[in-house]
Amino acid sequence: MRIAKFYQQTLLTILKIFLTFENQLFTMNDTELLHLLALLKVDGVGDIVAKKLLNHFATAENIFKAKANQLESIDGIGRVLIKNLKDKTVFNLAEAELKFIKENNINCLFYQDEKYPDRLKHCIDGPILLFTSGTIDFNNRKVISIVGTREITSYGTEFCKKFIEDLAPLNPIIVSGFAYGVDIVAHKVAMDLGLQTIGVVAHGLNQVYPKVHKKYVAKMEQNGGFMTEFWSNSNPEKENFVKRNRIVAGISEATIVIESAEKGGSLITANLANDYNRDVFAVPGRTSDKFSQGCNNLIKTQKAHLLTSAADLIYILNWELKQDETKVIQKQLFVSLENDEQKIYDYLQKNGKQLLDVIALDCDFPVFRISSILLNMELKGVVRPLPGKLFEAV
């Protein structure tokens, strides 16, 4: 009996220690989030400066505990910023935001977290914290951003629908800004096709903008959701839209501009994507069309690939078809080739592996046309795509 009682007491002691440790761990996580929020409210601390401080001190809590001489030793950290770090009023703001986060089940992604968007980690000015709602999952997924004018035309609408429909078998995540025009068309098509879609918004997650899009929120959060760097007290102001564009550009493998006037927010996103060394695609249009001028200029100045179909993006990004689809795409004994296909097949048989651009040049086809032909030939099992935009005859 004594032995049994001893073991019982021992087990209870171990359980208490475990629960105490678990509570401390939870409190520490909350404490670190509180300090991160406070750090971001310090005057003079942006994402770049915050990352520099975190790389040196490891945690936000350590930054606030650091002595002046420790802070001064960091390049770019001056006396004014050190004085601002001693301002304790930032914790009042941080506590209010932490309360909102807890009460509304907002997810917080720290830039060193595993779940933080991988491509955004490599952007020097990427947000320290992202606030998300819904069921966002970036794990091993292709991600593209679709942007454009808020006054989308029937031409832009039809292209956007066809483009996403053709990409659907590859199951990409569709990112946009949840605004009028191209944004909401892209989100709606993605939802209709069962694709995950993410709206990167320019305000806090306590509101919906524009309000007429509130009817789409619940469905988007079932497969995807919303993302922002802005706090609950942030409103959809002009400068916020410019700032959020870097997330749209940095989060994805490629940015697609469907339609744009000569000047517009989508062109800012395209320029940011180029700065991040991401691929940019633009849909061409008639020279007389107002909302094709921006896209035509991107193509003309070689700041974007010309996009005429999903096949262009698939080949330029070197995306592969799913394995279960490629099993069906076997070379047949007797394949019927069109004249253009036969010309390319004979060329590859004679010259071996060749670059996409070289094939287009030697076979006298425009690049946008060659992409579609090669896709059809791959489906027939007579050519094989290789890394680096190379192709060979099978």
N, C-alpha and C positions, 0 to 999 in steps of 0.2 A: 504493500500500500504506500509506504514511504517513497519507494523508488518511482512508482507511478505518479505520485504527487510531485516529486522532484522534476520528472520529465515534463509534466504539465506546466509547472511554473517556468521551466526553462523555455518551453515553446512559447508561452505567453510573453516572456521577456524578449525573445527573438522577434516575435510579431510586432511588439511595441516599437522596437528599434527600427524594424523595416518600415512601419507606418510613419514614424518620425522622419526617417530619411526621405521617404517618398514625398511627404509634405514639404520638407525643406527644398527638395528638388523642384517641386512645382512652384514654390514661392520664389526660388532663384530664377526660374524661367520668366515668371511674371516681373520679377525685379529687373532682370536684364532688358525685357521689352520696355519697361517703364523708362529705364535709363537711355535706351535707344531712341525712344520717342522724345525724351527731353533733349538729347543731343541734337536731334534734327530741328529743334526749335531755338537753338542757340544762334544768335545773330552772327553771321559770318561763316556758319558751318553748312556747307552744301554736301552733296553726295561724294564729290571728289575729296574734299577735306576730311569728311567723316571716315572715308575708307583709309586715308593716310593715318589718321589717329588710331583707328581700330587695328590696323596692321602693326602698329607700334605697341599699343597697350592691350591688345587681345579682346577686351570687353569695354562696353560703354561705361560700366560702373567704375572700372579702373581709370578711365579718362577723367571722370569727375573727381576721383581721389588723388590724381597725380599732382605733384608739386610743380610750382612755376618753373623751376630750373629743368625739370624733366620735360615739360612742354616746350620750353624754349630751345631745347636741343633738336627739335624736329624742324626740318627745313620748311619754311613757309608759315610757321606758326609764330605770330607776333604778340606783343603785349596787349593789344586791343582784344584779340581773340581770347587770350588767357583770362583777361578781366571778364569777358562775356561768359566764359565757362564757369565762373564763380556766381553767376546770377541764378539764384534758386527758384525764381518765379517760373522758370520753364517747367519745373516739375508739377506745378498746378495745372498747366495746360496738358502735360503728359498724362496726369492722373485722370483728367476728364475724358481724354481720348481712349485711354485704356478701359475705362468704364463702358464707353460706347462699344468698343471691340468685344468685350465680354458679354454685354447684354444682347448684342445682335449676332453673336456667333460668327464674327468676321475672322477669316484666316489671315495670318500674318506670315509673309515669306521674307526671311532675312537673306541677304545676298550670298551668304556662305552656306545656306541650307541646301540640302540635296534636292528639295522640291522646287527651289527657285529656278526659273527658266534658264537653261544652260547657256544659250546664246547671249542672253542679256548679261550674264556674268562677265563676259569678255568685253563689254562696253564700259569704258572708263567712267562715263557719267551715268551709268545705270543706277536706278534707285537703290538705296540701302534697304528700304522696306517696301514691300508691295502688299496691299490689302486686297483680298479676293473673296468672292462669294460664289456659291454654286458647287460644281463637281469638276473642276479643272484638273486635268491630268496630262502632263507633258511627257510622260515616260515613253521613250522610243517612238516618238511620233514626228511625222513631217509637219512643219508649220509654215504657212504662208499668210502674208498680210494683203488684204485687198482694200484699196483706197480709191478715192475719186471725188468728183463734184457732188454737191448736195442737190443739184438740178439735173439728175440723170435723165438721159433721153431714152427713147424706145430702143435705139441701137445699142446703147450701153447696157440696158436691162437685159436684152436678149443675149448679148455676148456674155454677160456675167453668169446668167443661168446656164448656158451651154458649157461654159468653161468649167464651172464647179461640178456640173453633172458628169463631164468627161473625166474629171479628177477623182470623183467619188470612189471608184474601186481601189484607189491608193490610200483612202481613209485619212486625208490630211486634216489638221486643225485649221480652221478659217478664223483669222484675226481681223477685226476692223474696229471702228470707233463708235458704233451704235448711233451715228448721226443720221440725218436725212440723206436721201439719195443713194449713192453707191453702197455706203455702209450698211444700211438696213436691208437693201436688196441682197447683199452677200450673206448677211446673218440669216435671213428668211430662207434662202435657197439651201443653205447648209442645214438648217433645222429640218426642212422638208425631206432632205436626203439622209437624215440621221447622222450627220457629221458633227463633231464637237466644234463649237464656235465660241469665241471669246470677245467680249466688248471691252476695249480699253477706254475708260471714261476720264473726263477732265474735271472731275469733282469728287466729293466724298460719296461713300456707298449708302448714305442716308437719304439719297434722292435719286430721281430718274430724270434724265434730260436727253432729248425732249420728252415732255410729259406724255405725248400721244403714243410713245413707244412702250409705255408701261405694260401694255397687254402682251408684250413679247418676253417680259422678264422671267416669269415662272418657267416657261418652256426652255429658254436659254440656260437657266440654272440647272435644268435636269441633265443636260449634256453639254457642259462648258460653264459659262457664267461671266462674271465681270471682274475687272482688275483695275486698280488705280494706285497711285502713290499719294493721292490727296486725302487730307483728313476730313472728318465729318463736318467741320465748319467751313469747308471750301466750296465755293460756288462755281458754276461753269463760266468762268471769265475768259476773255480772249487769250491772255498769256498762258493760261492753263492748257488750252488746246495745242498751242505750239510746243509746250513742254511735254505733253503726253505723246506727241508724235515720235519722240525718240524711243519710247517703249514699243510702239507699233513697228518701227523700223528695226529695232535691235532684237526683238523677241523671235523674229522669223528668219527662215532661210532665204526667202525672197519677198520682195514687195511688188505688187501688181497694181499699176495705175490704169483704171478702166477708162475714165474720161476726166479731163481737166481743162479749165480755161487757161489762158496764158499765165495767169498768176492764181495761186490757190494753196491751201494747206497741204493737199496731197503732193504737191511738188516739193514742199519742205520735207515731207516724209521720205520722198524719193532721194533727195539730196543727203539726208541723214543716213539712209540705207547705203548709199554709195560711200559715205565717210566711214561706215562700219565694215566696208568691203563685202557687202551683201549684194546679191543679184537683184537688179531692178528690171521689170518688164513693163512695157507700155503698149496699149492697144491703139493702132493707127486709125486715123479717120480722114475725112475730106478736108482739104485745106481751107475750105470756106466755112466749116463747122466750128462755132465758138468753143464748144467743149471738147474739141479734138486738138486744139492748138497747143495746149500744154504737153500732151502725149507726143504729138508730132515733133515738138522741139526737143523733148528728151531723146527721142530716137535720132533726130538729126545731129545732135551734139554728142552722140554716142554715150549718153548717160543711162540708156535703157536698151534692153533687147527688144526687138520688134516682136510682138505677140499676136499671132493670128488664130491660135488654137491651143488647147491643153498640151498637144504633142510638142509644141515648141518648148514649153517649160519642162516637160518630162525629160527631153533629151538634153537640154542645156544644163539642168541640175543633175542629170545622170541618175534619175530615179528609176528604180527597177519595178517591174510588175510583181505582184505577189506570187509566191511559189505555187499555190494551188491554181493560179491562172496560167503560169508558164507550162504546167504539165499538159494543158490542152494545146499549147502553141508548139506542137511538134512538126518537124519538117515532113511533108507528105511526099509520097513517091512521085506523084504527078501534080505539080503546082502550076496553076495558071497565073502568069504574070502579065500585068499591063505593059505597054511599050516603054513607059518611063521606068517602071520597076525592072524590066529586063535590061535596060541600058545601064542602070546602076549596078545590077547584079553582075553583069558581064565585066564591068569596070572593076568591081571588088575582087572578082575571081582572078582577073589579070594582075591587079596591083597589090593585092593583099590588104592588110589593115590600113585604113585611111581616116583622117580627121573629117568631121562633119563639113567644115568650111571648105576643105580641099575637094571633097566629093561634089559639093555644090558648084565649085569653080570649074572643075574638070569636066563635069557632066552638063554644065551650062544650065543650072537650075538656081532660082533664088533660094536663100536659106530657109525662109518660111515654108516654101514648097517641099524642099528636100526633107524637112522634119516630118511632115505628114506622110510622105512616100515611104520613108524608112520605118515609121511606125507600122504601116500596113504590111511592109515586108517582114518585120519582126513577128507580127501576128500570123503570117503565113509560114514562119519558121525558116526563112531563107537568109536572114541576116541576124547578127548578134551584136548588141551594144557592148562596148568595153569601157573601162574607166578612162577619163580624159577626153570624152566626146569622140572616141574611136569606134569604128564599125568594121566588121569583117563578114564575108560571105560564109554561110554554113555549108 
